[in-house]
Amino acid sequence: MLTHLIASGMALSTLFAPTTGAFEDPPSDEIVIDVATVNGSGCPEGTADVAVSPDNKAFTVTYSDYLAEVGPDSDPTAFRRNCQLNLIVHVPQGFTYGIAQADYRGFAHLAEGATGTQKAGYYFQGDSQTTHSSKTFEGEYSDNWQVTDETEIADIVYKPCGVQRNFNINTELRVDAGTSESGETSFMTMDSTDGNIETTYHFSWKKCES
């Protein structure tokens, strides 16, 4: 079932294979993202929302129930949570998009000796080129966290022009008790995932050949 979403937040862009032309500003026409599928223990049905920013420079995925934890009262399977999003990005005809930067953020409370790991990857359906990132936080830690994944201009992967390829985002949180005391509870949450096409990444927007 498709969930129709227009709006305000994380960063993708537009859809068609690129030429050498580059655009500092994104297309002015409305960009729409349809969520084709949502799967994973970190994003049960109805707990993940997608919004496109008004300036078409970014989109955000917001999670309301994405929490991994370990502790005496925790579910044994709760140490790992993941989410797989399959998105259909509708953009003005004649353009293509790639991801220049992705930001992941949340909150972590890790006892001394415990660790929390955030992993993420995104790619176009049918494309073997996948961008991966992984970051481990060590306890004692109790604060907000953010991981930024930037792609060099020359390495940005664009959606092929004239081909319908969905955009996939895979994320994971994992908490390990490590050497922390047995009575301690440690957890890590994912609040949002932002993808940005900043003006400094001039080649993130390109026009397709006619």
N, C-alpha and C positions, 0 to 999 in steps of 0.2 A: 504494500500500500504506500502510495506517495504522500508525504507530508509537504504541503506547499508553504514555503517560507520566503519572505522578502525581508531585508532590513539592515541591522546595525552591529558590526563587530569583527571577526577573524580574517586572515587574508588569503584569498585566492584572487583570480581575476577573470579573464575572458577566454573565448574558445575558438581557435583556428590555428593552423600551423604558420610559423612566423617567416617573415622576410627579414631583410636587414634593417628595415625602418623601425625606429623606436619612438615611444611616446612618453613624455614626462608626466602628462596628465591622463588619468583613466577615461574611458568613454563616458559621456554624460548620460547615456540612456540607462534605464533601470536594469540592474542585474538581479536575477532571481536564482535561488538555490532550492532545488527539490531534494529532500532526503529520501533516497530509494530504500535503504535498509539501515537499521541500527541493531547491532548485535554485541553482546558481551555482558559480563557480570558487573562492569562498572557503569553501565548505562541502561538499566532496565527501561522498559517501555514508558515513555512520557517523562523521562528525566534528563533528556538532552535536547537543547534548543540551538538552532542556527540562525544567525542574523547577519545581514550585509550592511556595512556602514553607509551612511547617506552619501559620502563622497566616492563610493565604489573603490576605495583603496584597500579595504580589508573586510574580513568576515570573522565572526566569533562563534565558537561552539561553547555553550555553557552547560555544565553538568550540575545536577542537584543531589546525586546519590552515588558519587564516585569516591569510595573510601576503602583502603586496604589497611588491615590491622592485625596485630598479634597480641595475645595476652591471655590471662587465665579465663576470661569470660568470652573470648572471641571464638567465632566459628573457625574450625580447623582449616577451612578452605578460604578464609577471608584474607590470608596473607598476600594473595594476588588478586588483582582486579584488572580487567581489560575492556576496551571498547573499540569496535570496528564500525566506522561510518562510511557509507557509500553515497556520494553526493552527485547530483546532476546539476551542473552549473550552466545556466542560460545567460549568454552574453550577447551584446550587439553584433550583428553580422559583420564579418570582415576583420574581426580581431581574434587574437589568441592570448592566453595567459599562462604564467608560470608563477611559482611561489618563491619569493625572494627571502622571506623570513617567517619563522613561526615561533610564537611565544607560548609557553605552557606554564601555568601557575596554579598554586594551591597553598595548602597549609600542612605542616608536618609537626608531629610531637613524637620525638624519638628518645627513648631512655638511653642512658649511657651504655655503650656497647652494642646498641641496635643500629640498623641501617635501613634506609628507605631509598628505593631506586625508581626513577621515572624513565620510561622508554617510549619512543615515538617513531613513526615512519609514515610517509605519505607518497603516493604514486598515482599515476593515471592507469586506469584499467587496461591490461594488456601490455603494459610497459615494464620492462625488466629493471629500469633505472629507478631505484627507490632511495629516498633520503632517510637516513636513520640518525637518531640521536639517543644518548643514554647518559644519565647523570645520577650519581649516588651521593646521598647525604648521610653523614655519620652523626650518631647521638653522642653526647647529649645535645639535643636540638629541639627547640620549640618556637617556631616562627613561620611566617609566610615564606614560600620559595618560588623561584621563577627560573626557567630554563629557556634560553633563546637559541634557536637554530637558524643560522644565517647561511645562505648559499651564495658563493661567488657568482658574479654576473655571467662569466663564461660557462658556469656549470648548471645554470638554471634550465630545467626541463620544461618545455612548452607542450601544450596540448596540440596534436596535429590538426591542421585546418581541414574542415569538411568531414571530420570523423567524430562520431559520437563516442566519447570515452568518459566514463564516470571517474570521479576523483575519490580516492580512498584514503582515509586517515585511520591509522591503527595506533592506539596508545595503551600503555600498561603502567600500573603501579604495583610495586612489590615491597613488602616490609619483612625484614629478617630480625628475629630477636637477638641473634648473635650471642654475645656474652652478657647481655643485660640480665638482671635478677628475674627469677621466675615469676614473681608477683607483679612485675611491671607490664603496663600496656603501652604499646607504641602504635601510631597510626600515621597515614599519609592520605591527603585528599587531593583531588583534581577539581578545581573550580571552573577554569576556562582554558580554551585553546585558541590562540589568536594567530592568524597568518597575515603578514603585512606585505604590501607592495609599496614601499616607501619611495619618495621621489629620488632618493639617492641611488635606487636600483633602476636606472633609466631603461634598461632592456627587459624589464618585467612585462611591459605591454608592447605588443607588436601587431602590425597589420598584416593580414594574409594577402597573398597575391590574388588578384581578381581573375 
